Amino acid sequence: MRDLRSLIGAAAILFAIAVPGARSADMAQLKPAICGARATCTIAKLTPAGKSEAGAALSVAEVHLGIAEAPDPQFPCHNDEGTANDGGKEYWLVEGSAAPHLLLKLCNDGYGAAGVGMDEITIGDNRFTHFQAGGSNDRWETTETIRLAPQTLLRVDSCDYRGTDPDLVDFTTANLGSMEVRSLAIGDAAKAGTADEGGCDVLKKDIALPPKPGFVGGLNVPMPNLGQDPTNPVVFPEGTVLGGCAGRLNASAASPALVYGKADPGREAGLRFVALGPQSLVIQIRDSRPDKAKPASWIGADHLELWTLTEPGDSYLPDPAKIAQLGIGLDGTTYGGTGKAPVPKIQRWTAKDEQGRPVTVMKLDWSEEFALASGVIIAYSQGEGGRQARLWATGPIRKNQPGYLPALFALPVACGAVDGQWAVTKNPGKLNAPADAPE
């Protein structure tokens, strides 16, 4: 029978085999490459992180810096409890025998006037997640998850709430693999029943479900903005179709996006959409059985609807007095609806998607600075025999009034035309840090 000492020794050997990063990456050997001449730099921890997709051992080094290494030593960083000053933290990726690579550099100065700033890091199998919170009365939380090697942004979660009014909570999650961006917010706190629970946590739990009573939600338009000048949207070549770089709305009998009418199992449709900038949208429509009737009104024909605000609002719950509805026929003709919606310049073309199905593509450009600043609902109305039969939408619409306008959601990736399809062309997986943190 083996004694305890031999069992412990065997366990240690197994641990070293299972976690090669812990065996091969010695903190003392890493220090010169990571710290250089920074006298107060220390490697506090080295955490195994599985293997890269190419099979290299991964680990993440947590680096602590003294006040002398702070971005401004007169205003040092501090720990999450606010009990001690320091020069911040860094996280470095160690991949096999390659030189260490900086992942994230942090300086917690409170992250806002309330001084409630904090960071949390979670390291998994080829994954690195950074949670950060801060703000003043208007509080915020963000969580970003990247794949370590090859470094790629996978998911972004964002939650905004008001310190003095916990009934105002808005949560958004973005899946970079599918480009699906989905929001959920508290619409009526009494019906939502969240008084004794953390609003962000409640919304995170239910984000994948259709909104329950007291909640509002929808699909956001993704807005890739890596390297983009917001005053000069990227060029979208005429004839291009939306591929992997686009949000999607499925208009089928199984979709929860139906806000009016009854679904027809024999007629499927789908929208794809992306923002080229804060004043520019591309929308693609596919319909398996377009209505051929010629109705007396545009409402009875197949058409798009865009719901916006005429001027920015101060809440995610839209002011009915500022709501604007714009109708767009599938030929590109615009129609005025509720309110006075600004009318964009429209370019339109027909093409075929990756499955060879016919689609209509429209590129919309507004001259108004605030045209999409408060969010947008994109809706597709299907006619049957010249009458409106059903309406699918990216947000809630009831009695011709939207209850929530999902905001454009910026994503740090770049997109471009690849073989005629709009696709993600660059995703470096860079982690965001506060504006006043070191670059």
Phi, psi and omega in degrees: 000132182285141180277173184298323182297317181292325178295318178297319179297318179297319179297321179296320179295316179299321179297318181295324179289319183288332182237077185299332180298323181291333182277318189271335185261104180265129185299323180295323179287330182283333188305314180301321182289327183270315187271328183059230182268009182283108190294328184268006184279129175225146174267109186277330187201147175232113187251125176300144182224036176072217182231154175287170178295338177272356176099003180282144177292139182239145169209160181238126178265128175264122186247132176252140182239145176277172184303326181299337181262005178295153177307320174222102183304339178288339179230076187292165173281172175213167181285172185296335178276350181070020185263349181210145177267149177204190180256011178101184180230157173225154175231125184241139176269130173248113184243105180056229180264006181288160178297143178303148185234127181290126178264315190205138178234125187236144170220100182278104176256017185107339180051045178134167187297333182285345179067027184258014185300144177204157175230143173226136181243133174237130182242128180230199182287102183056034179223147177218124182238131179242117173257134180220141180224151179181198179118186176244243172288324173274107185264158179214154173222138173227145175227125179238134178239128178240155163276136186285317184210116356291141187294122185210136175285129182253322187205145175227127173245140181220132180227132178237138178206170183249127183301324182268356179216082183295354178280351177258101181221131183227121184238136179229138176231138181236126175259111185288338179293318181259351186061024175275126176240122187230139181240154173213137182218161176277120180263324180216103187299325181296318179285327181290329178065044184253013187301326184257011181235156175290123185301314181300317182295321178297317183290321177301320182294325188253008188297330183276355183259157171301143183304132176278169177306134181095352180243155174228152181190181180174190179260130177270154174275122177290143179230087177300130186225013181296120178069019186257137172273113184299339178274355182221081184304153181295156180281129177246102187298138176300138183097346179288145174248159180278123178250240185286342179262075181190146168282164184221143171237122180267115180257080179224176183298336183268359185275138177277005185276001181285121181248351178206141175084191182237134181294149175250110182302339181271000181228113179248152177212167178205143174248145167234148185205149177205147175263129175275345180180180183292353180231021185214128178235150167238129181234135180239133183241132172233132179222126184289340181210076180301147179281130184264356182292161178244089185286165178287333182234152178298336180298327183277352181263161172301129182199163171266153170228137174241125179250122181223190172245147180287339176206156184302142176259169180255013179210155176285349174270113190293141175285118182304332181287346183249005184286140179226135181241130177239127175264143179224116176291161182290354172267001179094000178285139181258151181222140178279137177239225178296137178071190181244084182284137173295143185257124180276164167282134186239129167251136186225142173206163176249152182199193176233141180280188185294344177258010178079014181271142180291137178224156172249130182243134177231132174252123185244128180233123179260148174268338181288131184297325186255020185303322184239013188296330183256018177099173183205142167255130174254126182233150176234123181254130177256131174264155174223112180064029178089007177237147178294124183256326183197158181223126177252142185211154178277358178209172184285130174229125179221129181053045177062031176223127176282139180264353184191136178246104178300134183280156167300139184240113183287137179231133183280058173229164177244146179232157179196176181280122177233112183053040175083002180240141179282114188225161175291124182252343179207126177219085185283353178066034180284133178274135179284152175221161179303155183300331183266006176277158181295149180288000000 
